[in-house]
Structures are given as structure tokens and as C-alpha cells.
Amino acid sequence: MLDMKLGLVFSTSGPYAALGQAARAGADLAIEDLAREGLARITPMHRDPEGCPQAYESMTAEILRAGVTHVVGAITSWSRKDMIPVLERHGGLLWYPCPYEGFESNDHVVYMGAAPNHHMIPLLDRILRQGVKRAYLLGSNYVWGWETLRLARERLSAAGVEIVGERFLPLGDTDCERAIAEIAEVRPDIVMNSLIGPSNVAFSNGLPTEARPQILSCNQTEADLDALGDGGEGLISAGSFFEALGPQSFVERAAQVAPNGRCSAFLATTYASVRLMAESVRRAGTTHPHAVFEAACAAPHNTVLGPVSIDPVTRHAALTPHIAALRSGRFEIVASAAAPIPADPYLINLPPVALRAARPSDLRIVQ
């Protein structure tokens, strides 16, 4: 049986605690399952940076100095970017399980979360085919918010959509009154919402239900869904996993360990990351990051996300994009890709703005 130590660096407290708690639950469940199946005995080194970027840096250094070579963790791109120099100095490998804004490929990271062509691009292209004319952009004031809304602005503008407003809130800020007032004044067709944590909850609950524009998100999952209450009704989200996709046996087991009893992309992708990492270490016969990464790229992996392969050049996972609508507290899948799509983190293969019928390779409608 494989015997190794693994760093787990997730903010299970702080401004985006719900996301970190879900991710850690996924890691712990994977470690438990690997031991039960007789495949690996993994000793986790848990660390909680409490949402402080500097703590991510110091805690990652502490783990790597202890001789651990693999870390699963980080939630925000801010925290990931603070961890990378430490990983480079100590020769560690980060398995990053969260959706992110792209435009990065580092030799010390395996990107397991959705890239922009897995979330923002298919979501916007689907909405554009519905004849959107006016859009408002709203995000948290850090890397994810800046970059996702930059992509949204470029894609929407290329399609002739008027950007009628754009606003950023400090991370964790719950004062959304000005943004809500602006939305009421300019009356957009859609709001591209890249807020996270308490900011997202405050906005969703503060936005009046009458004459509400269509709200779009690339980061809303089941991890903090209950906090939205009725304020999330009708929201459309994009990602590589939703609870409705199953497999049902996994969703039921995950619900038993998830802090809110829900199986989210943060939980499922972290679970898949730990298992894929352990499988690759077993295949390589060593924990050396370079050999493990080569083993990870050698063949596709069957995961709870579906089939996953790692590109040896971009270091990103090929994933299956899905679009889901929030109805009565549950995400319902409305469109899915037919197969996993290679990540395109730098959007070098970006298709023309989709104002016509979808090509065969695009998302298909789920009946």
C-alpha cells in the first residue's frame, strides 16, 4: 500500500470559508476511501490560512520544509499565486482544484479546476444566442473578479452587447447597495456576477425580485448555495460539476461529510485531485513531482467528474463543461458538452462569437 504525506491548504475559516470547507471535505473523503480500498495510506497535513494570502505562503513553506512534495489546496487565484514562488523554491507540486480565470501555466501546478473555455466562454456564448443587448458586470476586487469580467467584457462587446455598468467590491464586503441601485437604474438584460463569499450572498439577497435581470455566474456551486435562499432562484451557472450529475452513490456519501450536506464542484474536484494524485504516485513508484506529473499525463483517469486527462504542455485537465439553472434550491443541468474538452487557458483557440446555431462540438441541450 502506498504510504505518503500530503499537504492540504484550504481556508476553512475567513471570507470564503464555505468553499474551503467543501474542498477539505472532498480531500478527507478521498483519503478515507483510498485507505478503505487498500490503495493508499495518506497522512494529511491540514492548514487553514483563514483567507490570508501571506498565510498561504508561510504554511506552504512549512509543509514543504517538512519533506512533503505534494500539496492540494488554495481556493482563490490570489492564494495560488502566493503559493507558487514557495513551490518553485522547494520543488513542490500543487494540485489546484478550483475554477479559475486562466492565463497561467506553471511547472509546479496541476490545474484540475475549470479553465475559461470550460465556464465563461460556453456560458456567454449560450446567452448571446438568446439576443442579449445590455450587460452589467459585477465582481470581487481581486484576480478572479478582474480577469473573468475582462473576458466577459471582451466577449460581450465583440457581439455588440452594450456594457452599461461595471463595479468591483472588496473581497468579503457586503455593502452592495450602490451596485443594486445602478442595476435598477440602467436595467441590463444580464448581470455577470463574479462576486464570491458574503459579497455574493448579500447581492443575491438584496437584489429585488421584480424586474430582475438574468444573473450569470461561473463560480456559484452547491458549496454555499443554501445561503442564497430565494435570492438565487433562476441564476445560471457554468462549471465542470454539479450535484445533479452524480454519480448518485458518490453524491450521497459526499453529502454525509459536506458541511452543508451538499456535493459541490469544490468537493468533487478536490476528491478527484487527491485520488488522481495518489494513482499517479503509485504508477510512478515515487513521490518525485516530475515523475508523478509524467505518470498523471500518461493515460486518462476515471473520476467522479467523468473521464479526465492532463495535458503535459498546458498542465490543465480536460473537463466536460456544463451549464445549470438554479430552480427551487437545486441546480438543473440545461446543457452539457458531449465529451471532455481540452483546457485552453490562454484562449488561443477561441471560436468566433457564437451568434448562430451551435456547432457539433459545442454544448448540447439536455432534455
Secondary structure, 3 states (H helix, E strand, C coil): CEEEEEEEECCCCCCCHHHHHHHHHHHHHHHHHHHHCCCEEEEEEEECCCCCHHHHHHHHHHHHHCCCCEEEECCCHHHHHHHHHHHHHHCCEEEECCCCCCCCCCCCEEECCCCHHHCHHHHHHHHHCCCCCEEEEEEECCHHHHHHHHHHHHHHHHCCCEEEEEEEECCCCCCCHHHHHHHHHHCCCEEEEECCHHHHHHHHHHCCCCCCCEEEECCCCHHHHHHHHHHHCCCEEEECCCHHHCCHHHHHHHHHHCCCCCCCHHHHHHHHHHHHHHHHHHHHCCCCHHHHHHHHHCCCEEECCEEEEECCCCCEEEECCEEEEEECCEEEEEEECCCCECCCCCCCCCCCCCCCCCCCCCCEECC
